[in-house]
Amino acid sequence: MRLSSVLSGILPPVKKRILLLAGGQSGEHEVSLRSARSVLAALPRDQFDVTPVVISKQGRWLPPSDTQRALDTGEAQGGGDLVLHRAASAEGYDAVFPLLHGPMGEDGTIQGLLTLAGIPFVGSGVLGSAVSMDKVMTKQVLASAGVPQVAWRLALRREWQQRPGEVLTRAAELGFPLFVKPANLGSSVGISKVRRAEELQSALDLAFRLDRRVILEAMTPHKPREVEIGILGNDAPIASPVGELRFDAEFYDYETKYTEGRADMHIPAPLPREIAESVKTLALTAFRALDCAGLARIDFFYVEETGDLFLNEVNTMPGFTTTSMYPKLFEAAGLSYSELVTRLVGLALEER
């Protein structure tokens, strides 16, 4: 018998070293810290040696004491080093879990840094992250893949400053009410529901303060139901059951998303079987068309009166607390939270 075979039964398995990044510079900083606390508690300690690092809103990687304080209090304070100065911190880790939501984290920036460093990471690569984060690019790619979406128009900040009439005319073509959305923000930050022409200017001013590109998006003729589905995998992705969000607010804004009791999840969603199957088919088509990997939560509008489905958005690093929709969707499929995060690390190692 080989000595290695004997030792394998005596020595404990070597733990994978995981660097967990949280916080970040986007408006979803606090959400990321909450997600990180949940993932930290769930990754099995007999399989992983996890080191958390919080990135402040100023883009600095915090040392261990400040990182722990940020995770405990939900607020990052203190000094730290700039990202490029601390990129070498990821060396020696088997994989990175970039649990960062929104710009400067979910948009291909940190993914590019880790790709250059040759370090495996959870989630989509540079292309899938960047294209899915930018609402304009997402819509263009999905249109080419035949995925249905509501009517929309693009407006640029320079146009709004120099030729505002053209932007207002473009919006009027969609009719009212309509939505005004920054192209590159998540969690409904900067989104306005515009009911009449008189409200357009303030909505556009808000959106253009946050982004140089803005999406004007038509509303469906009837109030839609908001349904969501999780995708898990790399080249052979699988879909979760379909879930539905119900709430009393005008739309699923930031406050409704992150205030307990403002929205109810229904998993599985009470949908006709053929509609649920269409959601799964369209979600998998979108996941592949956008070159996503690891995970994504894909959101749809379902207009019950007409039977129409419209893809709303793709989230390549969705909220990840134990009560967030994405983990709950896979829990309904029989995958516990701990099993889910373990599988995601496995997919990162497999993909890279």
DRENDO-1510 file (C-alpha; in Angstrom, 1 decimal, always signed):
<recs>
REC; n; res; u; v; w
REC; 1; MET; +0.0; +0.0; +0.0 .
REC; 2; ARG; +1.3; +3.4; -0.9 .
REC; 3; LEU; +2.3; +5.8; +1.9 .
REC; 4; SER; +0.1; +8.5; +0.4 .
REC; 5; SER; -3.0; +6.2; +0.7 .
REC; 6; VAL; -2.2; +5.5; +4.4 .
REC; 7; LEU; -1.6; +9.2; +5.2 .
REC; 8; SER; -4.9; +10.2; +3.4 .
REC; 9; GLY; -6.8; +8.3; +6.0 .
REC; 10; ILE; -4.8; +9.9; +8.9 .
REC; 11; LEU; -4.2; +13.5; +7.9 .
REC; 12; PRO; -7.1; +15.9; +7.8 .
REC; 13; PRO; -8.1; +17.3; +4.3 .
REC; 14; VAL; -6.3; +20.5; +3.3 .
REC; 15; LYS; -8.7; +23.4; +3.7 .
REC; 16; LYS; -9.3; +25.8; +0.7 .
REC; 17; ARG; -8.2; +29.3; +1.5 .
REC; 18; ILE; -11.0; +31.8; +0.6 .
REC; 19; LEU; -10.8; +35.6; +0.5 .
REC; 20; LEU; -14.2; +37.1; +1.0 .
REC; 21; LEU; -14.5; +40.7; -0.3 .
REC; 22; ALA; -17.4; +42.8; +1.0 .
REC; 23; GLY; -18.5; +46.4; +1.2 .
REC; 24; GLY; -17.4; +48.3; -1.9 .
REC; 25; GLN; -17.9; +51.8; -3.3 .
REC; 26; SER; -21.5; +51.5; -4.6 .
REC; 27; GLY; -24.7; +52.5; -3.0 .
REC; 28; GLU; -25.2; +48.8; -2.0 .
REC; 29; HIS; -22.3; +48.9; +0.4 .
REC; 30; GLU; -24.4; +48.1; +3.5 .
REC; 31; VAL; -26.3; +45.3; +1.7 .
REC; 32; SER; -22.9; +43.7; +0.8 .
REC; 33; LEU; -21.9; +43.7; +4.5 .
REC; 34; ARG; -25.1; +42.0; +5.4 .
REC; 35; SER; -24.6; +39.4; +2.7 .
REC; 36; ALA; -21.0; +38.8; +3.9 .
REC; 37; ARG; -22.0; +38.1; +7.4 .
REC; 38; SER; -24.4; +35.4; +6.2 .
REC; 39; VAL; -21.8; +33.8; +3.9 .
REC; 40; LEU; -19.1; +33.9; +6.6 .
REC; 41; ALA; -21.4; +32.0; +9.0 .
REC; 42; ALA; -22.3; +29.4; +6.3 .
REC; 43; LEU; -19.1; +28.3; +4.7 .
REC; 44; PRO; -18.1; +25.0; +6.4 .
REC; 45; ARG; -15.1; +25.5; +8.6 .
REC; 46; ASP; -13.9; +22.0; +8.0 .
REC; 47; GLN; -13.5; +22.8; +4.3 .
REC; 48; PHE; -12.6; +26.4; +4.1 .
REC; 49; ASP; -10.3; +28.9; +5.8 .
REC; 50; VAL; -12.1; +32.2; +5.1 .
REC; 51; THR; -10.5; +35.6; +5.4 .
REC; 52; PRO; -12.9; +38.6; +5.1 .
REC; 53; VAL; -11.7; +41.9; +3.8 .
REC; 54; VAL; -14.1; +44.9; +3.7 .
REC; 55; ILE; -13.5; +47.5; +1.0 .
REC; 56; SER; -14.6; +51.0; +2.2 .
REC; 57; LYS; -16.8; +53.4; +0.3 .
REC; 58; GLN; -13.5; +55.2; -0.6 .
REC; 59; GLY; -12.1; +52.1; -2.3 .
REC; 60; ARG; -9.7; +51.2; +0.5 .
REC; 61; TRP; -9.1; +47.6; +1.6 .
REC; 62; LEU; -9.4; +47.6; +5.4 .
REC; 63; PRO; -7.1; +45.8; +7.8 .
REC; 64; PRO; -8.4; +42.9; +9.9 .
REC; 65; SER; -9.5; +45.0; +12.9 .
REC; 66; ASP; -11.4; +47.5; +10.8 .
REC; 67; THR; -12.9; +44.8; +8.6 .
REC; 68; GLN; -14.3; +43.0; +11.7 .
REC; 69; ARG; -15.6; +46.3; +13.1 .
REC; 70; ALA; -17.4; +47.0; +9.7 .
REC; 71; LEU; -19.0; +43.6; +9.7 .
REC; 72; ASP; -20.1; +44.0; +13.3 .
REC; 73; THR; -21.5; +47.5; +12.9 .
REC; 74; GLY; -22.5; +47.5; +9.2 .
REC; 75; GLU; -20.4; +50.6; +8.6 .
REC; 76; ALA; -16.8; +50.8; +7.3 .
REC; 77; GLN; -14.5; +53.3; +9.0 .
REC; 78; GLY; -10.7; +53.7; +9.2 .
REC; 79; GLY; -7.8; +53.9; +6.8 .
REC; 80; GLY; -6.6; +51.0; +4.7 .
REC; 81; ASP; -4.8; +50.7; +1.4 .
REC; 82; LEU; -5.9; +51.4; -2.2 .
REC; 83; VAL; -7.1; +48.5; -4.2 .
REC; 84; LEU; -4.1; +48.3; -6.5 .
REC; 85; HIS; -1.7; +48.4; -3.5 .
REC; 86; ARG; -3.6; +45.5; -1.9 .
REC; 87; ALA; -4.2; +43.4; -4.9 .
REC; 88; ALA; -1.3; +41.2; -3.9 .
REC; 89; SER; -3.3; +40.3; -0.8 .
REC; 90; ALA; -5.2; +37.9; -2.8 .
REC; 91; GLU; -2.1; +35.8; -3.7 .
REC; 92; GLY; -2.0; +32.5; -1.9 .
REC; 93; TYR; -5.8; +32.1; -1.8 .
REC; 94; ASP; -7.5; +29.3; -3.7 .
REC; 95; ALA; -10.4; +31.5; -4.6 .
REC; 96; VAL; -12.0; +34.9; -4.0 .
REC; 97; PHE; -15.7; +35.4; -3.2 .
REC; 98; PRO; -16.3; +39.0; -4.4 .
REC; 99; LEU; -19.5; +39.6; -2.6 .
REC; 100; LEU; -19.8; +43.2; -4.0 .
REC; 101; HIS; -23.0; +44.6; -5.4 .
REC; 102; GLY; -23.3; +47.3; -8.0 .
REC; 103; PRO; -20.6; +49.5; -9.6 .
REC; 104; MET; -16.9; +48.8; -8.7 .
REC; 105; GLY; -17.7; +45.3; -7.8 .
REC; 106; GLU; -20.4; +43.6; -9.9 .
REC; 107; ASP; -19.5; +45.4; -13.1 .
REC; 108; GLY; -16.3; +43.6; -14.2 .
REC; 109; THR; -13.9; +45.9; -12.4 .
REC; 110; ILE; -12.8; +43.6; -9.6 .
REC; 111; GLN; -13.2; +40.6; -11.9 .
REC; 112; GLY; -10.6; +42.1; -14.3 .
REC; 113; LEU; -8.2; +42.6; -11.4 .
REC; 114; LEU; -8.6; +39.1; -10.2 .
REC; 115; THR; -8.3; +37.7; -13.8 .
REC; 116; LEU; -5.0; +39.6; -14.3 .
REC; 117; ALA; -3.8; +38.1; -11.0 .
REC; 118; GLY; -4.8; +34.6; -12.1 .
REC; 119; ILE; -7.0; +34.0; -9.1 .
REC; 120; PRO; -10.2; +32.0; -9.3 .
REC; 121; PHE; -13.4; +33.9; -8.1 .
REC; 122; VAL; -17.0; +33.2; -7.6 .
REC; 123; GLY; -19.4; +34.5; -10.3 .
REC; 124; SER; -19.3; +35.8; -13.8 .
REC; 125; GLY; -16.1; +37.0; -15.5 .
REC; 126; VAL; -15.3; +40.4; -16.9 .
REC; 127; LEU; -17.6; +40.2; -20.0 .
REC; 128; GLY; -20.7; +38.7; -18.2 .
REC; 129; SER; -20.3; +41.0; -15.3 .
REC; 130; ALA; -19.9; +44.2; -17.3 .
REC; 131; VAL; -22.6; +43.5; -19.9 .
REC; 132; SER; -25.1; +42.4; -17.2 .
REC; 133; MET; -24.5; +45.5; -15.1 .
REC; 134; ASP; -25.0; +47.9; -18.0 .
REC; 135; LYS; -28.8; +48.0; -18.7 .
REC; 136; VAL; -28.2; +49.3; -22.2 .
REC; 137; MET; -25.8; +46.5; -23.2 .
REC; 138; THR; -28.0; +43.9; -21.4 .
REC; 139; LYS; -31.1; +45.0; -23.5 .
REC; 140; GLN; -29.1; +45.0; -26.7 .
REC; 141; VAL; -27.7; +41.5; -26.2 .
REC; 142; LEU; -31.0; +40.1; -25.0 .
REC; 143; ALA; -32.8; +41.6; -28.0 .
REC; 144; SER; -30.4; +39.8; -30.3 .
REC; 145; ALA; -31.2; +36.5; -28.4 .
REC; 146; GLY; -34.9; +37.0; -28.9 .
REC; 147; VAL; -35.7; +37.6; -25.2 .
REC; 148; PRO; -38.8; +39.8; -24.8 .
REC; 149; GLN; -38.4; +43.2; -23.1 .
REC; 150; VAL; -40.6; +46.3; -22.6 .
REC; 151; ALA; -40.1; +49.2; -25.1 .
REC; 152; TRP; -37.2; +51.5; -24.1 .
REC; 153; ARG; -35.0; +54.4; -25.2 .
REC; 154; LEU; -31.5; +55.6; -24.3 .
REC; 155; ALA; -30.7; +59.1; -23.3 .
REC; 156; LEU; -27.2; +60.6; -22.7 .
REC; 157; ARG; -26.3; +63.3; -20.2 .
REC; 158; ARG; -24.8; +65.5; -22.9 .
REC; 159; GLU; -28.0; +65.4; -24.9 .
REC; 160; TRP; -30.0; +66.3; -21.8 .
REC; 161; GLN; -27.7; +69.3; -21.2 .
REC; 162; GLN; -27.6; +70.5; -24.8 .
REC; 163; ARG; -30.8; +69.3; -26.4 .
REC; 164; PRO; -33.3; +68.5; -23.7 .
REC; 165; GLY; -36.2; +68.7; -26.1 .
REC; 166; GLU; -35.0; +65.7; -28.0 .
REC; 167; VAL; -34.9; +63.6; -24.8 .
REC; 168; LEU; -38.3; +64.8; -23.7 .
REC; 169; THR; -39.7; +63.8; -27.1 .
REC; 170; ARG; -38.1; +60.4; -26.9 .
REC; 171; ALA; -39.7; +59.8; -23.6 .
REC; 172; ALA; -43.1; +61.0; -24.8 .
REC; 173; GLU; -42.9; +58.4; -27.6 .
REC; 174; LEU; -43.1; +55.7; -24.9 .
REC; 175; GLY; -46.1; +57.2; -23.3 .
REC; 176; PHE; -46.9; +57.7; -19.6 .
REC; 177; PRO; -46.3; +56.4; -17.0 .
REC; 178; LEU; -42.8; +55.3; -17.6 .
REC; 179; PHE; -39.6; +54.6; -15.7 .
REC; 180; VAL; -36.4; +56.6; -15.7 .
REC; 181; LYS; -33.3; +54.5; -14.7 .
REC; 182; PRO; -29.5; +55.1; -14.5 .
REC; 183; ALA; -27.9; +52.5; -16.8 .
REC; 184; ASN; -25.3; +51.3; -14.4 .
REC; 185; LEU; -26.8; +51.2; -10.9 .
REC; 186; GLY; -28.4; +48.3; -9.0 .
REC; 187; SER; -31.0; +47.9; -6.2 .
REC; 188; SER; -33.3; +50.5; -7.8 .
REC; 189; VAL; -31.0; +53.4; -6.8 .
REC; 190; GLY; -31.9; +56.5; -8.8 .
REC; 191; ILE; -35.1; +55.0; -10.4 .
REC; 192; SER; -38.2; +57.2; -10.8 .
REC; 193; LYS; -41.7; +56.3; -11.9 .
REC; 194; VAL; -42.9; +59.2; -14.0 .
REC; 195; ARG; -46.7; +59.5; -14.3 .
REC; 196; ARG; -46.9; +62.7; -16.5 .
REC; 197; ALA; -44.6; +64.9; -18.5 .
REC; 198; GLU; -44.3; +67.5; -15.8 .
REC; 199; GLU; -42.4; +65.0; -13.6 .
REC; 200; LEU; -39.8; +64.1; -16.3 .
REC; 201; GLN; -37.3; +66.8; -15.6 .
REC; 202; SER; -36.7; +66.1; -12.0 .
REC; 203; ALA; -36.5; +62.3; -12.7 .
REC; 204; LEU; -33.9; +62.9; -15.5 .
REC; 205; ASP; -31.9; +65.3; -13.3 .
REC; 206; LEU; -31.7; +62.7; -10.6 .
REC; 207; ALA; -30.7; +59.9; -12.9 .
REC; 208; PHE; -28.1; +61.9; -14.7 .
REC; 209; ARG; -26.5; +62.9; -11.4 .
REC; 210; LEU; -25.8; +59.2; -10.9 .
REC; 211; ASP; -24.9; +58.1; -14.5 .
REC; 212; ARG; -24.1; +59.6; -17.9 .
REC; 213; ARG; -26.4; +57.1; -19.6 .
REC; 214; VAL; -30.1; +56.7; -18.7 .
REC; 215; ILE; -32.8; +54.3; -19.7 .
REC; 216; LEU; -36.3; +55.4; -20.5 .
REC; 217; GLU; -38.6; +52.4; -20.1 .
REC; 218; ALA; -42.2; +51.9; -20.9 .
REC; 219; MET; -44.6; +50.4; -18.5 .
REC; 220; THR; -46.8; +47.4; -19.3 .
REC; 221; PRO; -50.5; +48.2; -20.0 .
REC; 222; HIS; -51.5; +46.3; -16.8 .
REC; 223; LYS; -49.6; +46.2; -13.6 .
REC; 224; PRO; -47.3; +43.2; -13.9 .
REC; 225; ARG; -46.5; +40.6; -11.3 .
REC; 226; GLU; -42.8; +40.5; -10.5 .
REC; 227; VAL; -41.3; +37.0; -10.7 .
REC; 228; GLU; -37.7; +36.0; -10.1 .
REC; 229; ILE; -35.6; +32.9; -10.8 .
REC; 230; GLY; -32.1; +31.8; -9.8 .
REC; 231; ILE; -29.5; +30.3; -12.1 .
REC; 232; LEU; -26.6; +28.2; -10.8 .
REC; 233; GLY; -23.7; +26.7; -12.8 .
REC; 234; ASN; -21.1; +27.4; -15.5 .
REC; 235; ASP; -21.5; +25.7; -18.9 .
REC; 236; ALA; -24.4; +23.5; -17.7 .
REC; 237; PRO; -26.5; +25.9; -15.6 .
REC; 238; ILE; -29.6; +24.8; -13.8 .
REC; 239; ALA; -32.6; +26.9; -12.8 .
REC; 240; SER; -34.4; +27.2; -9.4 .
REC; 241; PRO; -38.1; +27.2; -9.0 .
REC; 242; VAL; -39.7; +30.5; -9.9 .
REC; 243; GLY; -40.5; +32.9; -7.0 .
REC; 244; GLU; -42.8; +36.0; -6.8 .
REC; 245; LEU; -42.5; +39.2; -4.9 .
REC; 246; ARG; -45.6; +41.0; -3.7 .
REC; 247; PHE; -45.6; +44.5; -2.2 .
REC; 248; ASP; -47.8; +47.6; -1.9 .
REC; 249; ALA; -45.3; +50.1; -3.1 .
REC; 250; GLU; -45.5; +51.7; -6.6 .
REC; 251; PHE; -42.5; +49.6; -7.7 .
REC; 252; TYR; -39.8; +47.5; -6.1 .
REC; 253; ASP; -37.7; +50.4; -4.8 .
REC; 254; TYR; -34.6; +50.4; -2.5 .
REC; 255; GLU; -36.7; +50.9; +0.7 .
REC; 256; THR; -39.1; +48.2; -0.2 .
REC; 257; LYS; -36.3; +45.8; -1.1 .
REC; 258; TYR; -34.3; +46.2; +2.1 .
REC; 259; THR; -37.0; +47.1; +4.8 .
REC; 260; GLU; -38.2; +44.0; +6.5 .
REC; 261; GLY; -41.9; +43.4; +6.0 .
REC; 262; ARG; -42.3; +45.6; +3.0 .
REC; 263; ALA; -42.4; +42.7; +0.5 .
REC; 264; ASP; -43.5; +39.1; +0.6 .
REC; 265; MET; -41.8; +36.2; -1.2 .
REC; 266; HIS; -43.9; +33.4; -2.6 .
REC; 267; ILE; -41.8; +30.3; -3.6 .
REC; 268; PRO; -42.8; +28.6; -5.7 .
REC; 269; ALA; -44.8; +31.4; -7.4 .
REC; 270; PRO; -48.5; +30.5; -8.1 .
REC; 271; LEU; -48.1; +30.6; -11.9 .
REC; 272; PRO; -49.5; +28.5; -14.7 .
REC; 273; ARG; -47.1; +25.7; -15.4 .
REC; 274; GLU; -46.4; +26.9; -19.0 .
REC; 275; ILE; -45.5; +30.4; -17.7 .
REC; 276; ALA; -43.1; +29.0; -15.1 .
REC; 277; GLU; -41.5; +26.9; -17.8 .
REC; 278; SER; -41.2; +29.9; -20.1 .
REC; 279; VAL; -39.5; +31.9; -17.3 .
REC; 280; LYS; -36.9; +29.1; -16.9 .
REC; 281; THR; -36.3; +28.8; -20.6 .
REC; 282; LEU; -35.9; +32.5; -21.1 .
REC; 283; ALA; -33.6; +32.9; -18.0 .
REC; 284; LEU; -31.3; +30.1; -19.2 .
REC; 285; THR; -31.2; +31.7; -22.6 .
REC; 286; ALA; -30.3; +35.1; -21.1 .
REC; 287; PHE; -27.6; +33.5; -18.8 .
REC; 288; ARG; -25.9; +32.0; -21.7 .
REC; 289; ALA; -26.3; +35.0; -24.1 .
REC; 290; LEU; -24.7; +37.3; -21.5 .
REC; 291; ASP; -21.8; +34.8; -20.8 .
REC; 292; CYS; -22.7; +34.6; -17.1 .
REC; 293; ALA; -21.1; +32.0; -14.8 .
REC; 294; GLY; -21.6; +30.7; -11.3 .
REC; 295; LEU; -24.8; +32.4; -10.4 .
REC; 296; ALA; -27.4; +35.0; -11.4 .
REC; 297; ARG; -30.9; +36.1; -10.3 .
REC; 298; ILE; -33.0; +37.0; -13.3 .
REC; 299; ASP; -36.1; +39.1; -12.8 .
REC; 300; PHE; -39.2; +39.2; -15.1 .
REC; 301; PHE; -42.5; +41.0; -15.4 .
REC; 302; TYR; -45.5; +38.7; -15.9 .
REC; 303; VAL; -48.6; +40.5; -17.3 .
REC; 304; GLU; -51.4; +38.1; -16.1 .
REC; 305; GLU; -54.1; +39.7; -18.3 .
REC; 306; THR; -52.2; +39.1; -21.6 .
REC; 307; GLY; -49.9; +36.2; -20.6 .
REC; 308; ASP; -46.8; +38.3; -21.6 .
REC; 309; LEU; -43.4; +37.8; -20.0 .
REC; 310; PHE; -40.7; +40.6; -20.2 .
REC; 311; LEU; -37.2; +40.2; -18.8 .
REC; 312; ASN; -36.5; +43.1; -16.4 .
REC; 313; GLU; -32.9; +42.7; -15.3 .
REC; 314; VAL; -30.1; +40.3; -14.6 .
REC; 315; ASN; -28.1; +40.3; -11.3 .
REC; 316; THR; -24.8; +38.5; -11.4 .
REC; 317; MET; -24.1; +39.0; -7.7 .
REC; 318; PRO; -27.6; +39.3; -6.1 .
REC; 319; GLY; -28.2; +40.0; -2.4 .
REC; 320; PHE; -27.0; +37.0; -0.4 .
REC; 321; THR; -28.4; +37.2; +3.2 .
REC; 322; THR; -30.1; +34.0; +4.4 .
REC; 323; THR; -33.4; +35.7; +3.8 .
REC; 324; SER; -32.6; +37.0; +0.3 .
REC; 325; MET; -34.5; +35.7; -2.7 .
REC; 326; TYR; -31.7; +33.9; -4.5 .
REC; 327; PRO; -30.8; +31.6; -1.6 .
REC; 328; LYS; -34.4; +31.1; -0.8 .
REC; 329; LEU; -35.1; +30.0; -4.4 .
REC; 330; PHE; -32.5; +27.3; -4.2 .
REC; 331; GLU; -33.6; +26.3; -0.7 .
REC; 332; ALA; -36.9; +25.5; -2.3 .
REC; 333; ALA; -35.0; +23.3; -4.7 .
REC; 334; GLY; -33.5; +21.3; -1.8 .
REC; 335; LEU; -30.1; +23.1; -1.6 .
REC; 336; SER; -29.4; +24.6; +1.9 .
REC; 337; TYR; -27.7; +28.0; +2.2 .
REC; 338; SER; -24.4; +26.3; +3.3 .
REC; 339; GLU; -24.6; +23.8; +0.4 .
REC; 340; LEU; -25.2; +26.7; -2.0 .
REC; 341; VAL; -22.2; +28.8; -1.0 .
REC; 342; THR; -20.0; +25.7; -1.0 .
REC; 343; ARG; -21.2; +24.9; -4.5 .
REC; 344; LEU; -20.4; +28.4; -5.7 .
REC; 345; VAL; -16.8; +28.1; -4.5 .
REC; 346; GLY; -16.6; +24.8; -6.3 .
REC; 347; LEU; -17.9; +26.4; -9.5 .
REC; 348; ALA; -15.3; +29.1; -9.2 .
REC; 349; LEU; -12.5; +26.5; -8.9 .
REC; 350; GLU; -14.0; +24.5; -11.8 .
REC; 351; GLU; -14.4; +27.5; -14.1 .
REC; 352; ARG; -10.9; +29.0; -13.7 .
</recs>
